[in-house]
Amino acid sequence: MGLFEKIFGTYSDRAIKQIMPVVEEINRLEPKMKEKSDQALKEMTGVFKQRLAEGESLDDLLPEAFAVVREAAWR
């Protein structure tokens, strides 16, 4: 490991550090998604489309959308 990597970390370390807040938010939403019915999870697609149409960014929707998809996949 070179001096640069010791100080700044590897590319992978930096990438993980950057995405961890999103992962933590997705994990925080897990109990909320487990409570939703299958139908409610399906309806979230329309909710996301509406929020996008109202100007919400994809970055803002990402954690919640991923939490919905993850829960649907587990079922």
Secondary structure, 3 states (H helix, E strand, C coil): CCHHHHHHCCHHHHHHHHHHHHHHHHHHHHHHHHHCCHHHHHHHHHHHHHHHHCCCCHHHHHHHHHHHHHHHHHC
